[in-house]
Each structure stands twice: as structure tokens, then as C-alpha cells.
Amino acid sequence: MGGKLSPGIYRVHKPVGATSFSVVQRFMEEAKAVQPGKRIPVCHGGTLDPFAEGLLLVLVGQAPRLFELLHAVPKVYEAEVVWGTETDTGDLHGRPVLQGDTAALTPGALDAALASFVGWREQVPPATSAKKVGGEPAYRKAHRGEAVELPPSRVYLHAARWLSHDLPRASRLWLSCRGGYYVRSLARDVGRALGCGAHLSTLRRTAIGPWEDPGLGQRVWLHGRDLLPWARVRTLTDAEVGELRRERPVPASGLQPADWTLPPGFPDPEAPIRGFHQGCLAFLLRERDGALWSELELRGGL
């Protein structure tokens, strides 16, 4: 791509108050300045709410085609849960919809309530989520005052624990989950299970897979072997690239292990095999009938 902005994935820190799209817009403006008149694809790899902060992945060039593969790896969050009030948004900016007594809350009761949500569960997203309802994000309908009822989604919480307590006011939470999980919904549901109501006052995404939040004002460019490091690797020759482009398979020999291992017990993301050519990620491959076939070619490489 030339200039300062190269194709790949960027680790950036989204501050509190900014929208995820505003971060993407800055990248789009930079891409436009680097190559005026040329549309360079840019997207983020999973929304963070305006009240939240932390790691946001920005995908540039061919990288947005990897978007779906980011969903099935661990996302790690830290949050503050405030007890006694459930809000309609699940966060501190919402309208109170339920208030309850917090006097009986104990660390033991909180441990037991949290443990029941670990694993695969059905979860109703917040009304002010980015989930689509009739082709429109739910939060737009909610902000217009329309009633929004979202169907439950199948979600996965790998691990969760309380970091500290300031009872009966609030508790600090750590959790690791798959993409599509709503921490606001977890706070709401734990509050309901305890009968007192709860919402989030802070939320920070600290990691996605092996990638950590780089901190305020920082950005880190990921390319080559840094991309999809939980997937196995196959180095491709010039001749094999030609075969794949002709929709022919290449041998399944020469596979190398992934560069990063998922946490024990985390569901297999069923990632494709990364095909590298001249040091760049050029193909995503799938094993079929004892050979490797092209699932996607990344023209120009990443």
C-alpha cells in the first residue's frame, strides 16, 4: 500500500467515549491521504461500546477478509459490576429498570452465582447492542424509544473470576470468552440471579487471542506470521501457488504447528491452514481428501 499505512491488522487502544467506528474513520482518512482516489477496505474486528475501552483490532487492505476468523478465539475483559441497580442498557448510562437490596451479598454468593454462567449458554443481548433487527442495529431502534426484543444467542464463557470486592457497592470482574459474548448481559443476569440487580460501570478489553491492548495512543502493525497465529502453517512454492490458483490441490505434507496455543479446554476455532509465500500470508487452505485446497487467496499477501 505504501506510505505509513500497510495492509494487515493493527492493534489499537480505543479510549472511553470514542465509538469503534470513529477509530476506523481515522484509519480511512489516513488511507485516503496515502492513496487519494483509491478505496482501501478498512473495518474493525469487533465492536467496543463507547463507555468501554481497550483493545480494538483494525483490519486494513485484504485483512477485512479475515474478520470471521477472529470471532472464535478468546477475548479477555476486566469490568466493574455495580450492585443494586439494573439499567436498560446494562451500563452506567442507562435508565434504572430494577433496584434491589444488596445487604446480603457475600463473596461466596457472588462466586456461586458467577460459576453458573461458565460454559456454553443462551444469552439475550442488550437492547442497545449492535445485533441486527430487521437489518438495522438494535441500538438505533432502542435510542428512538422503540421496544427491542432480541432472541437469545448461543455464547461461550471460558472462565470468570472476581478480582476484588467493595461490597455491597461493587465488584471487579475478569473473564475470558468467545466473540459474540456480552459482558453487560452477564452483569445483568448475575444481578437477576442474586435478586438485587446489577450493571457495568467500566469495561476494558485487555486481549484478543495472543494480542494485548497496546495502551493509549499506541498502535502495533500485525502482518506475516503475526496473523492468525492459532492456525497451522504451510509454506508454498511458486509452482504450488500456480496450482492453487488453478483450483487444484497441493500435498498436505510439510505442515507446521500453530505459533500460539489456545487456553486448555477452549473450543477449537477450526481455523484454516495459513499458506505462506515469500514470507507473506497468501492463502487460507483447507484439508480435504488428504490434500490442501484453497479456501481464500489474499492477493498481494499480508
C-alpha positions in Angstrom: 0.0 0.0 0.0 3.0 2.3 0.5 3.2 5.2 2.9 2.6 4.8 6.6 -0.4 2.5 6.4 0.3 -1.0 5.3 -2.2 -3.9 4.8 -2.7 -6.1 7.9 -4.2 -5.9 11.3 -3.5 -3.0 13.7 -3.7 -3.3 17.5 -5.0 0.0 18.8 -6.4 1.3 22.1 -9.9 2.7 22.0 -10.5 5.2 24.7 -13.6 5.7 26.7 -16.1 7.9 24.9 -15.0 7.1 21.4 -17.0 4.8 19.1 -15.3 1.9 17.4 -16.3 3.4 14.1 -14.6 6.7 14.9 -11.3 4.8 15.3 -11.9 3.1 11.9 -12.7 6.5 10.3 -9.3 7.8 11.3 -7.7 4.9 9.5 -9.9 5.5 6.5 -8.8 9.1 6.3 -5.1 8.1 6.6 -5.6 5.5 3.8 -7.2 8.2 1.6 -4.3 10.5 2.3 -1.8 7.8 1.3 -3.6 6.8 -1.9 -6.1 9.5 -2.9 -8.8 8.3 -5.2 -8.3 4.6 -4.2 -10.8 2.9 -1.9 -8.8 0.8 0.6 -11.0 -1.5 2.7 -10.9 -0.8 6.5 -13.0 -2.3 9.3 -12.7 -3.2 13.0 -12.5 -6.7 14.3 -15.4 -6.5 16.9 -17.2 -3.5 18.4 -16.4 -1.9 21.8 -19.2 0.2 23.3 -18.5 3.9 23.7 -18.3 3.6 27.5 -15.7 0.8 27.2 -12.0 1.0 26.4 -9.2 -1.2 25.4 -8.0 -3.4 22.5 -9.6 -2.7 19.2 -8.4 -4.5 16.0 -8.4 -2.5 12.8 -8.2 -4.5 9.6 -6.7 -2.9 6.5 -6.5 -3.9 2.8 -7.1 -7.6 2.4 -7.2 -8.1 6.2 -11.0 -7.5 6.5 -11.4 -10.9 4.7 -10.0 -12.4 7.9 -12.8 -10.9 10.1 -14.9 -14.0 10.7 -11.8 -15.9 11.9 -11.3 -13.6 14.8 -14.7 -14.5 16.3 -13.8 -17.9 17.7 -10.7 -17.0 19.7 -10.5 -15.9 23.3 -11.4 -12.3 24.2 -10.4 -11.1 27.7 -12.1 -8.4 29.6 -12.0 -6.6 33.0 -15.0 -4.8 34.3 -16.6 -3.2 37.4 -20.0 -4.5 38.3 -22.2 -2.1 40.3 -24.8 -3.9 42.5 -28.3 -2.8 43.3 -29.5 -1.4 40.0 -30.2 -2.9 36.6 -30.3 -0.4 33.7 -31.9 -0.7 30.4 -28.6 -0.5 28.6 -26.6 -2.7 31.0 -24.1 0.1 31.7 -23.8 3.3 33.8 -25.5 5.5 31.1 -28.8 3.6 31.1 -32.1 4.2 32.8 -32.7 2.2 36.0 -35.3 -0.5 35.4 -34.8 -2.7 38.6 -33.5 -1.9 42.0 -32.8 -4.4 44.8 -31.3 -5.0 48.2 -27.6 -5.6 48.3 -27.2 -6.1 52.1 -26.9 -9.9 51.8 -24.2 -10.0 49.1 -21.1 -12.0 50.1 -18.0 -13.1 48.2 -19.2 -16.7 48.4 -22.7 -15.9 47.0 -21.0 -14.0 44.1 -18.7 -16.9 43.4 -21.6 -19.3 43.2 -23.7 -17.0 41.0 -20.8 -16.4 38.6 -19.9 -20.1 38.3 -23.3 -21.0 36.9 -22.6 -18.9 33.7 -19.4 -20.6 32.7 -19.5 -22.7 29.5 -22.0 -22.7 26.6 -25.2 -20.8 27.5 -28.1 -19.0 25.9 -27.7 -15.2 26.4 -30.1 -12.4 25.4 -28.0 -9.4 24.1 -28.7 -5.9 25.5 -31.3 -3.9 23.6 -28.6 -1.3 22.9 -26.3 -3.8 21.1 -25.1 -3.9 17.5 -27.2 -7.0 16.8 -29.3 -6.5 13.7 -33.1 -6.4 14.0 -34.8 -6.2 10.6 -31.5 -5.2 9.0 -30.9 -2.3 11.5 -28.7 -2.3 14.6 -30.8 -2.8 17.7 -29.3 0.2 19.5 -30.7 2.6 16.8 -34.3 1.3 17.5 -33.7 1.5 21.2 -32.4 5.0 21.0 -35.6 6.0 19.1 -37.6 4.6 22.0 -38.8 1.5 20.2 -39.3 -1.7 22.1 -36.5 -4.1 21.2 -36.7 -7.8 21.9 -33.7 -9.8 20.8 -33.6 -13.6 20.6 -31.1 -15.4 22.8 -27.7 -16.3 21.2 -25.5 -19.3 21.9 -22.4 -17.9 23.7 -19.4 -19.3 25.4 -17.8 -18.1 28.7 -14.5 -19.9 29.2 -13.5 -18.6 32.6 -14.6 -15.9 35.0 -13.5 -14.8 38.5 -13.9 -11.8 40.8 -10.7 -9.8 41.1 -11.8 -7.8 44.2 -15.0 -6.7 46.1 -16.1 -3.4 47.6 -19.4 -4.8 48.9 -22.2 -4.0 48.9 -21.4 -1.4 46.3 -19.4 -3.1 43.5 -17.0 -5.9 42.4 -14.2 -6.2 39.9 -14.6 -9.0 37.3 -12.1 -10.8 35.0 -13.4 -13.0 32.2 -12.4 -14.9 29.0 -15.0 -15.7 26.4 -15.6 -16.3 22.7 -16.6 -13.5 20.3 -20.3 -12.5 20.5 -20.4 -12.5 24.3 -21.9 -9.5 26.0 -20.3 -8.6 29.4 -23.2 -6.2 30.0 -25.7 -9.1 29.7 -23.6 -11.2 32.2 -23.7 -8.4 34.7 -27.5 -8.1 34.2 -28.0 -11.8 34.5 -25.8 -12.2 37.6 -27.7 -9.3 39.2 -31.0 -11.0 38.5 -29.7 -14.4 39.8 -28.8 -12.6 43.1 -32.1 -10.7 43.1 -30.5 -7.3 43.5 -29.9 -6.0 40.0 -26.5 -5.0 38.5 -24.9 -3.1 35.7 -21.4 -2.3 34.4 -19.7 1.0 35.3 -16.4 0.2 33.4 -15.4 -2.3 30.8 -11.9 -2.9 29.3 -10.9 -5.4 26.7 -7.4 -6.4 27.5 -6.7 -9.1 24.9 -7.9 -11.0 21.8 -6.2 -14.3 21.3 -2.4 -13.6 21.8 -2.8 -9.8 21.1 -2.9 -7.4 24.1 -4.1 -3.8 24.4 -1.1 -1.7 23.3 -2.1 1.2 25.6 -3.3 4.8 24.9 -2.0 6.4 21.8 -0.2 3.3 20.6 -0.7 1.1 17.6 1.0 -2.1 16.6 1.0 -3.5 13.0 0.5 -7.2 12.6 1.4 -9.0 9.4 3.0 -12.2 8.1 3.3 -14.8 10.8 1.7 -12.5 13.4 -1.6 -13.0 11.7 -3.9 -15.8 12.9 -1.1 -17.4 14.9 -3.5 -20.1 16.3 -3.6 -21.7 12.8 -1.2 -24.2 11.4 1.3 -23.2 8.6 2.2 -24.5 5.1 5.0 -22.8 3.1 4.1 -22.7 -0.6 6.4 -22.8 -3.6 5.8 -20.7 -6.8 4.6 -23.9 -8.5 2.1 -24.6 -5.7 0.7 -21.1 -5.8 0.1 -21.7 -9.5 -1.7 -25.0 -8.7 -3.9 -23.4 -6.1 -4.9 -20.5 -8.5 -6.0 -23.2 -11.0 -8.2 -24.6 -8.2 -6.0 -27.7 -7.8 -4.8 -29.1 -4.5 -1.3 -29.2 -3.1 0.1 -32.0 -0.9 -0.8 -31.9 2.8 2.8 -32.6 3.7 5.1 -30.1 5.3 2.5 -28.7 7.8 4.0 -26.8 10.7 2.2 -26.3 14.1 0.5 -23.1 15.1 2.6 -20.3 16.6 0.2 -19.7 19.5 -1.7 -22.3 21.6 -5.3 -21.7 22.8 -6.0 -21.9 26.6 -6.6 -25.5 27.7 -10.2 -26.6 27.1 -11.1 -23.6 24.9 -13.3 -24.7 21.9 -11.4 -25.5 18.7 -11.8 -22.5 16.4 -11.5 -24.8 13.4 -9.1 -22.4 11.8 -7.9 -22.9 8.2 -4.2 -23.6 7.5 -2.2 -20.5 6.7 -0.4 -20.7 3.4 2.7 -18.5 3.2 4.5 -17.5 0.0 7.7 -15.4 0.1 7.0 -14.6 3.8 3.5 -13.3 3.3 0.2 -14.8 4.2 -1.1 -15.6 0.7 -3.7 -18.3 1.1 -6.1 -19.8 3.6 -6.2 -23.6 3.0 -8.5 -26.4 4.0 -7.5 -30.1 4.3 -9.8 -32.4 2.1 -9.3 -35.9 0.8 -5.7 -35.9 2.1 -4.7 -32.7 0.2 -4.8 -28.9 0.7 -7.2 -26.8 -1.3 -7.5 -23.0 -1.5 -10.3 -21.5 0.6 -9.3 -17.9 0.0 -6.5 -16.2 -1.8 -5.2 -12.9 -0.3 -3.9 -11.1 -3.4 -0.7 -9.3 -2.8 -0.3 -11.1 0.6 -0.4 -9.8 4.1 
